[in-house]
Amino acid sequence: MKNNLKVKSDFLVGLRDGLPIGLGYLPIAFTVGMGIIAKGFSFLTNALSSLSITAMGTITMTSLMASGETYLGIFMALLLLNLRHVVLSLALSQRLERNVPVIKKFLVGLGITDESFAVAISKSGEITANYFIGVAVFPWICWVVGAIAGSIAGDILPQKVTVAMQMAIYGMLLYALVPSAKKSRPALYTIVLAGILSTLIRWLRPFCSGNKVTAFVFSPSISLVLGSILSATIIALKFPTHNCNERS
């Protein structure tokens, strides 16, 4: 009985801590849902893609699909984009309670986002699976509801309105990048250099499309991957780890 009460208590505390995250997800999910419909995808596609909480992943995937990118190219781009989740999962596993059932491990892994991880890892002591599931549940519901509501609005509202509202996506991207760039000069250099290199690689595509291999290497998704990797490598060599937080 005591254990059942603790499980319920941990879950409710997590639910409370996840409430602000969920409310913050609603407008982003709504905008992403509208963007998917505006690209010509169906309501069902949007509903299924919303089951995974990844704004950048959804935007990248649908943009590449709409441009006719290959499945391998889309996979590579999404793999690079979501590699941070491996790091987040490893870090969380060091604080997670022991002997967690497989089904709860699956739910914890499914619910890991930047925000849910930040909230959970800020707690002192051991993190219970029920607490983390509680943190993740409301944001997940808000994301699904917001994305579906956005897709419905995308079908109802005039096209000019939906296109204009998609500008919020670029605002979201800036919101994600600017704080890191302000805190760290190396992060700023990485962002700028990645953009330059990715653009340069894409610019070279017409000159290097003689066969399938070069066409793939210089495709939109792979140019993004290569630009990001080259930029991160160059800046990491220039600014070693112990200097990454310095502003000059």
Phi, psi and omega in degrees: 000317180296319179296320179297321179293321179294319178300313180295319180295314179300317180297317182291323177295317177297320178300318179295317181291334181274352182301311179298326179297314181299316179296326178288332180287331187307304182294327179292313179298322179299315180293318178297318178299318177296321181295322180295316179295320181296333179279359176097007179277159184279166176299320181296319177300316179296317181298318180290319181292334182287347180294340176254124184278089177208096182297309181296321179296317180294316180298314180297313183299310183292325178295316180291322177297318181294332181273000178084021180294153179287159179298322180294319178297318178296317179300315181296318180295316180291326178299312179295318184297327186253011179300332181299334180293333175295316180295316180298318180295317179297318180294318181293324181298334179286340181251350184285145178302157182275163176058045177278131178302153184302317182297324178287325175299319178298316181293322177297313179298320180294329185268001182286118170229173179303318186286315181294323177296315182299319180294315184291316185289341179284346179284145178276152177082194183286142178259122179276151179298322181294324177295313183293321177299322177297320178297321188276338191293313183291316175303321179296315179298315180296323180295313180297312181298316180296317181294318180292319178298322178295322179291324177294316179296325179296331178279335186266315185289154177300152184300322180298322181291316181294321178296318180296320182290338178293344176299339178297332178298317179292327174297321179295320179297317178296321179298326180284328186268321188301314180303318179294320181293325180288326183280332188220125175297317177303322178296319178299314179298320180298315181297312182294315182294323178298319178296317181295313182294318179297319178294319180297317180296318178294327178293330180280349186305313181299335182270352186228042183242038183286333179218178185294326182295308180293326178297322179289315182300323183260018177288162183306314183291315182290328176296324176294316179298310182297316179300318181292316181294315179297317180297312180298321180294314181297314182290325178296322178290324181285322181236093178302167186306319185290350179252002190296334182268359179280148183270356179211000000 
